[in-house]
Amino acid sequence: MNFLKENKFFIILIYINIIFIVALTKICYKIENFNYLFITMLYLIGILFYWCFSSVKSKLMKTIIILLLVGSVVVYCFLNFNYVKAVFLKQIIDNFNFINGLVAKAMPTDFANFKPIFIMILPIITIITISLSSKGFPNSVLVLNLALIVTLWYLGYTEEIKITLFYYVLITLSTYCINSFIINTKKLSKKGIKIEIQSYKIFIYTIIVSLMIAGVSNILPQNYSGKYSSELQSKFYNKFVNSSETQQEMGKKYKYDLSFSGYDNNKKKLGGPIVLNKLTAFKVNSEKPYYLRGTVKEVYDGFSWSQDEKKYKVKKSKEEVVSQDKFYKSYSELNQVIKIIPQELNTSTIFTPSLPYNAEITKGYIYYDDIPTLISNEVLVSPYSVYFYSLNYEGQQLLKNNTDKVNEVSGVYYSENYKKYLQLPDNISSRTYDLVYNLVKGKKNNFEKVNAIRDYLNKNYPYTLKVSQVPEGQEFLDYFLFTEKKGYCTYFATAETIMCRIAGIPARYVEGFNMSNEKDGDGLYVVRNENAHAWSEVLYMDSAEKGMWYTVDAVPNAVEVIHNEEEADKIKTGNTPGIDLGSNKNDPSKRPSSNANQIGENKANGITIPPVILKIIYILIIIIAINISAVLYFNIKRKLMLNNKSSIPIYKYSLSRLETIGYRNSEFAPDSNIINTMDESLAEKVKAVSVLAYREYYGQKEPKEFDKKAYYSFIENRIKINQSKLEYYIKKYYYFKKMSLLKNKVVVLYKKIKQY
């Protein structure tokens, strides 16, 4: 009972802090069916384990217990490697991925999904924190609390943290003050100083003061940013750039593509399952929603899109950006302006509607290419304005009516001046060509052809984020059209662009944002990462002097479709998409993938754990286990050596350790030879012990007592002075002489095997 008596306050305070941690997790991750009793049981298991372990007084016995536990776990994992790996993947990795997917969709999670994670983590945290507390570091749990708060804050859970701020301040202050009182009281008691202060009075005073401070912190304004916050943030993003880089190169580093918003960042391969989050990318002050162009890509290789090397020009003050197309203003009128307020998207790209002619930023330079797309030389964190032309009445009617009166330039003109927008790779399948030719057959003009392709894609292919991985070596468009037959914006935009090119119509692939109608309380349009989108821009030309690039989108309501899919998922899972650790084996809606053997395909809801990473994790676990075993083995060996009455073991140990700093002796030469090469103080100590060892071994005398611990410390300190820390610990815990012999044997064995 001494353990409980001495640590009762620590146990209570740690429990309160852990309950706060899990409660905050519950709020942030919207965990339903939460079970605080289960959490309490896990905490008590950790306390019980540490209590039993601390009741063992012998250090040697503690070492043996740890060695047995670690050894048992390592042996079990080794003998049941596939089973352990499968359980780890299913109960931890798949659960984590499943939770991440639900959170990214702003859907509630279920406590059943968190059970395996809590079972693994909570008892360990309990043991570590109570151990540190009993050893004089009681505030370690506060470090854990702070780390969680900071992590969740940067993950975007600011509002949730504000809700719990009062409790965080109250618990942190109370814990720190009470812990400090207990530690200082113990220190004074050890010095014989009697404490007359009654503990409960201190505790009451602490709680009252903590309540007052927490109350004040809770009513302070929390929604104001610092005066220079944007400048500081900009400095942070641009602090570590290479000084030799040009301003333009710095801007290109942060140029937008869809990977900034949660799409796969594989530059060499399109497609695959993704999960988009609802973080606010930026807000827009405008009259209506627009397609906001970020990046235009021209080159398709059958697997992914890429850009021609862009030649950017710096925009001078009051200068208009000019498109390469001579006709770029032929169907435009009225200059418009929108204001974009960056939020949580960190990019140098200046997002614009399709016909921009100017932009204004508060700091830095603006660069533009011949399309034009615009970038800054820094990450944009301050609001900026974009000026653009709107489509005039003639242009609107042209797109709306698609009349027979449309005049178009010939394909020859296209091929000469817009070759890159007609580029097609050699791996496009013949059935893709046949499909396009059948769709555009009999169409009177390019408008009708483009619309036929768009309508075919829209009506025949469902929009979804839930797609399979595109097989290696498979041409992306063929796989989408004839195998997958569903997809998201990159699928549809690629199909529209390439199919238009097959039909002889210049088209380009665009990535950016399709604004929705969502507004905030100030009337600003809210643009989220889920609004990130890809579409096509198709060329129409009356003549070399008159024409336009216009937007073609086969899935203009993509976000609405995603929301409908999410609602369907909620209904299907009954709002409890969790895992029952034993009872839901036949219910796929209650758990992630049930096939634990699919180790090579560990991708669920947007997080990929490649097999090579898993192998690295397993190797690291084995290395850690080996090192723990080596340290425990050494400590047992040292304990036995120091407690041994004989002086021979410690003498032999000292000679083997001194070999690591160069005092090597021949097996056939007397030890006195090597002792004579040592400096005076070292030689004196070693010689004195050698006399005792020789007296005992050759003279058959009874062992003579001497201070073995002092001799051991002397030898180790001498070696430590002559070696780096890394070299010292490696050579201390691994017997290098035997390791060298083992290495030689392995090399010889390998050579023999190689001969066969």
C-alpha positions in Angstrom: 0.0 0.0 0.0 3.0 2.3 0.3 3.0 2.8 -3.5 -0.6 4.1 -3.4 0.0 6.2 -0.4 3.1 7.8 -1.9 1.7 8.4 -5.4 -2.0 8.9 -4.8 -2.0 12.6 -5.8 0.1 11.8 -8.9 -2.3 9.0 -9.9 -5.3 11.3 -9.5 -3.7 14.2 -11.4 -2.5 12.0 -14.3 -5.9 10.5 -14.6 -7.6 13.9 -14.8 -5.1 15.0 -17.5 -5.6 11.8 -19.5 -9.3 12.1 -19.3 -8.9 15.7 -20.7 -6.7 14.4 -23.5 -9.3 11.7 -24.6 -12.2 14.2 -24.1 -10.5 16.7 -26.5 -9.8 13.8 -28.9 -13.5 12.9 -28.7 -14.6 16.5 -29.5 -12.1 17.0 -32.4 -12.8 13.6 -34.1 -16.5 13.6 -33.3 -16.3 10.2 -31.6 -19.7 8.7 -31.0 -20.5 6.0 -28.4 -17.5 7.0 -26.3 -16.8 4.9 -23.3 -15.0 6.6 -20.4 -15.3 3.5 -18.3 -13.2 1.6 -20.9 -10.6 4.4 -20.8 -10.5 4.2 -17.0 -10.0 0.5 -17.1 -7.0 0.9 -19.4 -5.6 3.5 -17.1 -6.0 1.2 -14.1 -4.3 -1.6 -16.0 -1.3 0.7 -16.5 -1.2 1.7 -12.8 -1.6 -2.0 -11.7 1.3 -3.1 -14.0 3.6 -0.3 -12.7 2.6 -1.1 -9.1 3.5 -4.8 -9.4 6.7 -3.9 -11.2 7.7 -1.3 -8.6 7.1 -3.8 -5.8 10.0 -5.8 -7.0 12.9 -4.4 -5.0 15.8 -6.2 -6.6 17.2 -4.4 -9.7 18.5 -7.7 -11.0 15.0 -9.2 -10.8 13.5 -6.1 -12.5 16.1 -6.5 -15.3 15.2 -10.2 -15.7 11.5 -9.4 -15.8 12.0 -6.8 -18.5 14.2 -9.1 -20.4 11.7 -11.9 -20.2 8.8 -9.7 -21.3 10.7 -8.2 -24.2 12.1 -11.5 -25.2 8.7 -13.1 -25.1 7.2 -10.4 -27.3 10.0 -10.7 -29.8 9.9 -14.5 -29.9 6.1 -14.4 -30.3 6.3 -11.8 -33.0 9.0 -13.8 -34.8 7.1 -17.1 -34.6 3.8 -15.6 -35.6 5.1 -12.8 -37.9 2.4 -13.0 -40.6 -0.4 -13.1 -38.0 1.1 -10.2 -36.0 1.6 -8.2 -39.1 -1.9 -8.8 -40.3 -3.4 -7.8 -36.9 -1.3 -4.7 -36.9 -2.4 -3.7 -40.3 -6.0 -4.5 -39.7 -6.5 -3.2 -36.2 -4.1 -0.2 -36.3 -3.2 0.9 -39.8 -6.6 0.2 -41.4 -8.4 1.8 -38.4 -6.2 4.8 -38.6 -6.9 5.2 -42.4 -10.6 4.6 -41.9 -10.7 7.3 -39.2 -8.7 9.7 -41.3 -11.1 9.2 -44.2 -14.2 9.9 -42.1 -12.5 13.0 -40.5 -11.5 14.4 -43.9 -15.2 14.1 -45.0 -16.3 15.8 -41.7 -18.2 12.7 -40.8 -18.5 11.4 -37.2 -16.3 8.5 -36.1 -17.1 5.6 -33.7 -15.4 4.7 -30.5 -15.0 1.1 -31.8 -12.5 2.3 -34.4 -10.3 3.9 -31.6 -10.3 0.9 -29.3 -7.2 -0.8 -30.7 -5.3 2.4 -30.7 -6.3 3.3 -27.1 -5.5 -0.3 -26.0 -2.0 0.0 -27.4 -1.2 3.6 -26.3 -3.0 4.4 -23.1 -1.4 1.8 -20.7 2.1 2.7 -22.1 1.4 6.4 -21.5 0.2 5.7 -18.0 3.3 3.6 -17.1 5.7 6.2 -18.5 4.0 9.2 -16.8 3.6 7.5 -13.4 7.2 6.3 -13.6 8.5 9.8 -14.4 6.3 11.2 -11.6 7.6 8.8 -9.0 11.2 9.7 -10.1 10.7 13.4 -9.7 9.3 14.5 -13.1 5.5 14.8 -12.4 4.8 17.4 -15.0 5.6 15.1 -18.0 1.9 14.6 -18.5 1.6 18.4 -19.0 4.1 18.2 -21.9 1.9 15.5 -23.4 -1.1 17.8 -23.1 0.7 20.7 -24.7 1.9 18.6 -27.6 -1.6 17.4 -28.3 -3.0 20.9 -28.1 -0.4 22.3 -30.5 -0.8 19.3 -32.9 -4.6 19.7 -33.1 -4.3 23.4 -33.4 -2.1 23.1 -36.5 -4.4 20.4 -37.9 -7.2 23.0 -38.0 -9.2 22.2 -34.8 -8.9 25.7 -33.5 -12.6 26.1 -32.6 -12.6 22.8 -30.7 -9.5 23.9 -28.7 -11.1 27.3 -27.9 -14.1 25.4 -26.4 -11.8 23.4 -24.1 -9.4 26.3 -23.3 -10.9 26.9 -19.9 -10.5 23.3 -18.8 -7.0 23.1 -20.2 -5.8 26.2 -18.3 -7.5 25.0 -15.1 -6.1 21.5 -15.3 -2.6 22.6 -16.3 -2.3 25.2 -13.6 -3.7 23.0 -10.9 -1.5 20.1 -11.9 1.6 22.1 -12.0 1.1 23.9 -8.7 0.1 20.7 -6.8 3.0 18.7 -8.3 5.4 21.5 -7.3 4.1 21.5 -3.8 4.4 17.7 -3.4 8.0 17.6 -4.8 9.2 20.5 -2.7 7.6 19.0 0.4 9.4 15.7 -0.2 12.7 17.5 -0.7 12.3 19.4 2.6 11.2 16.3 4.5 14.4 14.5 3.3 16.4 17.4 4.8 14.6 17.0 8.1 12.6 20.1 7.8 9.1 19.7 9.3 6.2 21.0 7.2 3.4 22.5 9.2 1.2 23.7 6.3 -1.9 21.5 5.7 -2.0 20.1 2.2 -5.7 20.5 1.7 -5.5 24.3 2.2 -2.8 24.6 -0.4 -4.9 22.5 -2.8 -8.0 24.5 -2.3 -6.1 27.8 -2.8 -4.5 26.4 -5.9 -7.8 25.4 -7.4 -9.4 28.8 -6.6 -6.6 30.7 -8.3 -6.5 28.4 -11.2 -10.3 28.9 -11.7 -9.8 32.6 -11.7 -7.0 32.5 -14.3 -8.9 30.0 -16.4 -12.0 32.2 -16.3 -10.1 35.3 -17.4 -8.4 33.4 -20.2 -11.8 32.2 -21.4 -13.3 35.7 -21.8 -10.3 37.2 -23.5 -10.8 37.9 -27.3 -9.7 34.9 -29.3 -10.6 35.8 -32.8 -8.1 38.5 -33.5 -4.9 37.9 -35.4 -1.8 39.8 -34.7 -1.0 43.0 -36.6 1.9 41.5 -38.3 0.7 37.9 -38.5 0.6 37.8 -42.3 4.1 39.2 -42.7 5.5 36.8 -40.2 3.7 33.9 -41.9 5.1 35.0 -45.2 8.6 35.2 -43.8 8.3 31.8 -42.4 7.3 30.2 -45.7 10.1 32.1 -47.5 12.8 32.0 -44.9 14.7 29.0 -46.1 14.8 29.5 -49.8 18.1 29.1 -51.6 19.7 32.6 -51.9 21.1 31.7 -55.3 17.6 31.1 -56.7 15.9 33.8 -58.8 12.7 35.4 -57.6 10.9 33.5 -60.4 12.3 30.1 -59.3 11.2 30.7 -55.7 7.7 31.3 -57.0 7.6 28.2 -59.1 8.4 26.1 -56.0 4.9 26.8 -54.6 3.0 26.9 -57.9 -0.4 25.3 -57.4 -1.5 21.9 -58.5 -4.2 19.6 -57.2 -1.9 17.8 -54.8 -2.0 21.1 -52.7 -5.7 20.2 -52.0 -5.4 16.6 -51.1 -5.1 14.9 -54.5 -2.4 12.3 -55.1 0.9 14.0 -55.5 2.3 11.4 -57.9 3.5 13.4 -60.8 3.9 10.4 -63.0 0.5 8.7 -62.6 -3.0 10.0 -62.5 -5.9 8.5 -60.6 -6.3 6.3 -57.5 -8.6 6.7 -54.5 -8.4 10.1 -52.7 -10.1 11.9 -49.8 -10.6 15.7 -49.9 -10.8 17.8 -46.8 -13.1 20.7 -46.1 -10.4 23.2 -45.0 -10.9 26.7 -46.3 -8.4 27.4 -49.1 -9.4 31.0 -49.5 -12.3 33.4 -49.5 -13.5 35.5 -52.5 -15.2 38.9 -52.6 -17.1 38.7 -56.0 -20.5 39.2 -57.5 -20.9 35.5 -58.4 -19.0 32.2 -58.4 -16.2 31.6 -61.0 -13.9 29.0 -62.3 -10.6 30.1 -60.9 -7.7 29.0 -63.0 -4.5 28.0 -61.2 -2.4 25.8 -63.6 -2.7 24.9 -67.2 -1.0 21.7 -68.5 -0.5 20.8 -72.1 1.5 17.5 -72.4 -0.2 14.2 -71.8 1.9 10.9 -72.0 -0.9 8.4 -71.3 -0.2 8.3 -67.6 -0.1 11.9 -66.4 -0.2 15.6 -67.4 2.8 17.9 -67.4 3.6 21.5 -68.5 5.9 22.9 -71.2 8.7 24.8 -69.6 7.0 28.1 -68.8 8.7 31.4 -69.7 7.5 33.9 -67.2 7.7 37.7 -67.6 7.7 40.0 -64.6 4.7 42.3 -64.6 5.6 45.9 -64.2 3.4 48.3 -62.3 0.2 49.3 -64.1 1.1 46.9 -67.0 -1.5 44.6 -68.4 -0.7 41.0 -68.8 -1.0 40.0 -72.4 -2.1 36.6 -73.8 -0.3 35.0 -76.8 -3.7 34.9 -78.5 -4.2 37.9 -80.6 -8.0 37.4 -80.3 -8.1 37.2 -76.5 -10.3 40.3 -76.1 -12.5 39.7 -79.2 -15.4 38.3 -77.2 -14.8 40.2 -74.0 -16.1 43.4 -72.5 -16.3 45.3 -69.2 -13.4 45.0 -66.8 -14.3 43.1 -63.6 -12.5 42.7 -60.3 -12.5 40.1 -57.5 -10.6 40.0 -54.2 -9.1 36.8 -52.9 -8.3 36.4 -49.2 -5.9 33.4 -48.6 -6.8 31.2 -45.7 -5.2 27.7 -45.3 -3.8 27.1 -48.8 -0.1 28.0 -49.1 0.8 28.7 -52.7 2.4 31.3 -54.8 -0.3 31.0 -57.6 -2.6 33.9 -58.2 -6.0 32.4 -59.0 -7.8 34.1 -61.8 -10.9 33.8 -64.0 -10.3 32.9 -67.6 -9.4 36.4 -69.0 -7.2 38.2 -66.5 -5.4 41.4 -67.5 -4.0 42.6 -64.1 -3.5 41.7 -60.5 -2.3 43.6 -57.4 -0.5 42.0 -54.4 0.6 43.7 -51.3 4.2 42.4 -51.4 6.5 40.8 -53.9 6.5 40.5 -57.7 4.0 39.1 -60.2 5.1 36.9 -63.0 2.9 35.8 -65.9 3.2 33.4 -68.9 1.6 33.5 -72.4 -1.7 31.9 -71.4 -1.7 33.9 -69.0 -1.4 32.2 -65.6 0.1 34.3 -62.8 2.4 33.5 -59.9 4.1 35.6 -57.2 7.7 35.1 -56.0 6.4 34.3 -52.5 3.7 32.3 -50.8 0.6 34.5 -50.8 -0.8 35.1 -47.3 -2.3 38.6 -47.8 -5.4 39.5 -49.8 -4.9 40.3 -53.5 -7.1 41.7 -56.3 -7.5 40.2 -59.8 -8.8 42.3 -62.7 -10.3 40.4 -65.7 -12.6 40.7 -68.7 -16.1 39.1 -68.7 -17.6 37.4 -71.8 -19.6 39.8 -73.9 -23.2 39.2 -75.2 -22.0 37.8 -78.6 -19.7 35.3 -76.9 -22.4 34.2 -74.4 -24.9 33.7 -77.3 -22.3 31.8 -79.3 -21.8 29.3 -76.4 -25.5 29.2 -75.7 -27.0 28.7 -79.1 -24.3 26.8 -81.1 -26.0 27.9 -84.3 -25.2 26.7 -87.8 -23.8 30.2 -88.5 -20.6 29.4 -86.7 -17.5 30.0 -88.8 -14.3 28.1 -87.9 -10.8 28.2 -89.1 -9.3 25.1 -90.7 -7.5 22.3 -89.0 -4.3 23.3 -90.8 -4.2 26.6 -89.0 -4.7 24.8 -85.7 -1.9 22.3 -86.4 0.6 25.1 -87.2 -0.2 27.5 -84.3 -1.7 25.3 -81.6 0.3 22.1 -82.1 0.9 21.6 -78.3 -2.9 21.7 -77.8 -3.4 18.9 -80.3 -0.6 16.7 -78.9 -1.5 13.0 -78.4 0.7 10.2 -77.1 1.3 7.0 -79.1 -0.3 4.8 -76.5 -3.9 6.0 -76.9 -5.9 2.8 -77.7 -7.7 2.3 -81.1 -11.0 1.8 -79.3 -10.7 5.3 -77.8 -10.2 6.7 -81.2 -13.2 4.7 -82.5 -15.4 5.9 -79.6 -14.6 9.6 -80.4 -15.2 9.2 -84.1 -18.6 7.7 -83.4 -19.5 10.5 -81.0 -18.6 13.3 -83.4 -19.9 11.7 -86.5 -22.4 13.9 -88.3 -21.8 16.9 -86.0 -21.9 20.2 -87.9 -19.3 22.2 -86.0 -16.8 22.0 -83.2 -19.3 23.3 -80.6 -21.5 20.3 -81.3 -18.6 17.9 -81.2 -17.4 19.3 -77.8 -20.8 19.1 -76.4 -21.4 15.5 -77.6 -18.2 14.4 -75.9 -19.1 16.3 -72.7 -22.7 14.9 -72.6 -21.5 11.4 -73.2 -19.0 11.6 -70.3 -21.6 13.2 -68.0 -24.4 10.7 -68.7 -22.4 7.4 -68.8 -19.7 7.8 -66.1 -20.6 8.3 -62.4 -18.6 10.9 -60.4 -16.9 9.4 -57.3 -13.7 9.6 -55.3 -14.0 5.8 -54.7 -11.9 4.4 -57.5 -9.3 1.6 -57.8 -5.6 2.1 -58.4 -4.8 2.3 -62.1 -2.6 -0.7 -62.9 1.0 -0.1 -63.7 1.6 0.5 -67.4 -2.1 0.9 -68.2 -2.9 4.0 -70.3 -5.1 6.2 -68.0 -7.8 7.3 -70.5 -8.5 3.8 -71.8 -8.7 2.4 -68.2 -11.2 5.1 -67.3 -13.4 4.8 -70.4 -13.6 1.0 -70.6 -12.6 -0.6 -67.3 -13.1 1.7 -64.3 -16.0 3.6 -65.8 -16.2 6.0 -63.0 -13.9 8.7 -61.5 -13.4 12.2 -60.3 -12.5 15.5 -62.0 -9.0 14.5 -63.2 -10.6 11.5 -65.0 -13.3 13.6 -66.7 -11.0 16.6 -67.6 -8.4 14.2 -69.1 -11.1 12.5 -71.1 -12.7 15.7 -72.3 -9.3 17.2 -73.3 -7.9 14.2 -75.1 -11.1 13.3 -76.8 -11.4 16.9 -78.1 -7.9 16.6 -79.4 -8.7 13.3 -81.2 -11.6 15.1 -82.8 -9.1 17.8 -84.1 -10.1 20.5 -81.6 -7.3 22.3 -79.6 -7.9 21.7 -75.9 -5.9 22.1 -72.6 -6.1 20.6 -69.1 -6.7 23.1 -66.3 -6.4 22.8 -62.5 -7.9 25.3 -60.1 -11.1 25.8 -58.1 -14.8 25.8 -59.1 -16.4 28.2 -56.6 -19.6 27.0 -55.0 -22.4 29.2 -53.6 -21.3 28.9 -50.0 -20.8 32.2 -48.2 -19.6 33.3 -44.8 -21.3 35.8 -42.4 -19.6 38.7 -44.2 -20.9 37.7 -47.6 -17.6 36.3 -48.9 -17.6 33.2 -51.0 -15.9 30.3 -49.1 -13.7 28.2 -51.3 -12.6 24.9 -49.7 -10.1 22.3 -50.7 -13.1 20.1 -51.7 -13.8 22.8 -54.4 -10.4 22.0 -56.0 -11.2 20.9 -59.6 -9.9 20.0 -63.0 -11.6 21.0 -66.3 -10.9 21.6 -70.0 -10.5 24.8 -71.9 -11.4 24.4 -75.6 -10.4 26.7 -78.5 -12.9 28.3 -80.8 -11.7 30.6 -83.6 -13.6 32.5 -86.2 -10.3 33.7 -87.7 -6.8 34.6 -86.7 -8.2 37.8 -85.2 -11.3 36.5 -83.5 -11.9 33.6 -81.1 -11.9 32.5 -77.5 -10.9 29.8 -75.1 -14.0 28.6 -73.2 -14.5 26.3 -70.2 -15.9 22.8 -70.7 -16.7 20.8 -67.6 -18.3 17.4 -67.8 -19.0 17.4 -64.0 -19.8 21.0 -63.0 -21.6 19.9 -59.8 -18.7 17.7 -58.5 -18.9 18.9 -54.9 -22.6 18.4 -54.7 -22.1 14.8 -55.9 -19.5 14.3 -53.3 -21.8 15.6 -50.6 -24.6 13.3 -51.8 -22.2 10.4 -51.7 -21.2 11.3 -48.1 -24.8 11.4 -47.0 -25.4 8.0 -48.6 -22.5 6.7 -46.7 -23.9 8.0 -43.4 -27.2 6.4 -44.1 -25.6 3.1 -45.1 -23.4 2.9 -42.0 -26.1 4.2 -39.6 -23.6 7.0 -38.5 -21.5 4.3 -36.7 -18.9 3.3 -39.2 -16.8 1.6 -36.5 -15.2 -1.8 -36.0 -16.4 -4.3 -33.5 -13.2 -6.2 -32.6 -14.9 -9.5 -32.7 -18.6 -9.4 -33.7 -18.6 -7.6 -37.1 -16.7 -10.1 -39.2 -19.4 -10.4 -41.8 -20.5 -6.7 -41.9 -18.2 -4.7 -44.2 -20.0 -1.5 -43.4 -18.8 -1.7 -39.8 -15.1 -2.0 -40.6 -12.3 -1.2 -43.0 -10.9 -3.8 -45.3 -11.2 -7.3 -43.9 -8.5 -8.8 -46.0 -5.4 -8.6 -43.8 -3.2 -10.2 -46.4 -3.4 -7.3 -48.8 -0.2 -5.9 -47.4 0.9 -4.5 -50.7 -2.3 -2.4 -51.1 -2.4 -0.6 -47.8 -4.1 2.4 -49.1 -7.4 3.5 -47.5 -9.1 6.8 -47.7 -6.1 8.7 -48.9 -3.2 7.4 -46.7 -0.7 5.1 -48.3 1.6 2.8 -46.4 3.9 1.2 -49.1 5.3 -2.3 -48.4 8.8 -0.8 -48.2 7.7 1.5 -45.3 6.2 -1.5 -43.5 9.5 -3.4 -43.9 11.4 -0.4 -42.5 9.0 -0.3 -39.5 9.5 -4.0 -38.9 13.3 -3.7 -39.2 13.3 -0.8 -36.8 11.3 -2.8 -34.3 13.7 -5.7 -34.6 16.7 -3.3 -34.2 15.1 -1.7 -31.1 14.4 -5.1 -29.6 18.0 -6.3 -30.3 19.4 -3.2 -28.6 17.1 -3.5 -25.6 18.2 -7.1 -25.3 21.8 -6.2 -25.6 21.6 -3.6 -22.9 19.6 -5.8 -20.5 22.1 -8.7 -21.1 25.0 -6.4 -20.4 23.4 -5.1 -17.2 22.8 -8.6 -16.0 26.4 -9.6 -16.8 27.7 -6.5 -15.0 25.6 -7.2 -12.0 26.8 -10.7 -11.7 30.4 -9.6 -12.2 30.3 -6.9 -9.5 28.6 -9.2 -7.0 31.0 -12.1 -7.7 33.6 -12.6 -5.0 36.2 -13.5 -7.5 38.4 -10.8 -9.1 39.0 -12.8 -12.3 35.8 -11.8 -14.2 36.2 -8.1 -13.7 39.9 -8.3 -14.5 39.2 -10.1 -17.8 36.4 -7.6 -18.5 38.7 -4.6 -18.0 41.3 -6.1 -20.4 38.7 -6.7 -23.1 37.3 -3.2 -22.6 40.7 -1.6 -22.8 41.3 -3.3 -26.1 38.7 -0.9 -27.6 41.1 2.0 -27.0 44.2 0.3 -28.4 45.6 -1.8 -25.5 45.7 -5.1 -27.4 47.9 -8.0 -26.3 48.8 -11.2 -28.0 47.1 -14.3 -26.8 50.5 -15.9 -26.1 52.2 -12.8 -24.4 51.9 -12.1 -20.6 49.5 -9.4 -19.6 52.4 -7.5 -18.0 53.5 -6.5 -21.6 50.4 -4.6 -22.3 50.1 -3.1 -18.8 53.6 -1.7 -19.2 52.4 0.3 -22.2 49.7 2.1 -20.2 50.1 5.4 -18.5 51.1 5.4 -14.8 47.6 5.9 -13.2 45.9 3.3 -15.4 48.8 0.8 -15.2 48.7 1.1 -11.4 45.0 0.3 -11.1 45.1 -2.6 -13.6 48.3 -4.1 -12.2 46.8 -4.1 -8.7 43.8 -6.1 -9.9 45.9 -8.4 -12.0 47.9 -9.4 -8.9 44.7 -10.4 -7.2 43.4 -12.3 -10.2 46.8 -14.2 -10.7 47.0 -14.9 -7.0 43.5 -16.4 -7.1 43.9 -18.3 -10.4 47.5 -19.6 -10.2 48.0 -19.6 -6.4 44.6 -21.2 -5.7 44.0 -18.6 -3.0 40.7 -17.5 -1.7 39.3 -14.3 -3.5 40.3 -11.1 -1.8 37.7 -8.4 -1.5 38.3 -5.0 -3.1 36.1 -2.2 -4.4 35.0 -3.6 -7.7 32.5 -0.8 -8.4 35.2 1.8 -8.1 37.5 -0.1 -10.4 34.7 -0.6 -12.9 33.8 3.1 -12.9 37.5 4.0 -13.3 38.0 1.8 -16.4 34.7 3.0 -18.0 35.6 6.7 -17.4 39.0 6.2 -18.9 37.5 4.6 -22.0 34.8 7.3 -22.3 37.5 10.0 -22.4 39.2 8.4 -25.3 36.1 7.6 -27.5 33.1 9.5 -29.0 29.8 8.8 -27.3 28.5 6.7 -30.2 31.7 4.6 -30.3 31.7 4.2 -26.6 28.2 2.8 -26.3 28.5 0.5 -29.3 31.7 -1.0 -28.1 30.3 -1.2 -24.5 27.2 -3.1 -25.3 28.5 -5.3 -28.1 31.5 -7.4 -27.5 33.5 -6.4 -30.6 36.1 -9.2 -30.5 33.4 -11.8 -30.8 31.5 -9.7 -33.3 34.6 -9.7 -35.5 35.0 -13.4 -35.3 31.3 -13.9 -36.1 31.6 -11.5 -39.1 34.6 -13.5 -40.4 32.7 -16.8 -40.1 29.7 -15.3 -42.0 32.0 -14.0 -44.8 33.6 -17.4 -45.2 30.2 -19.1 -45.2 28.9 -16.7 -47.8 31.9 -17.3 -50.1 31.3 -21.1 -49.8 27.6 -20.7 -50.7 28.4 -18.5 -53.6 30.7 -21.1 -55.1 27.8 -23.5 -55.3 
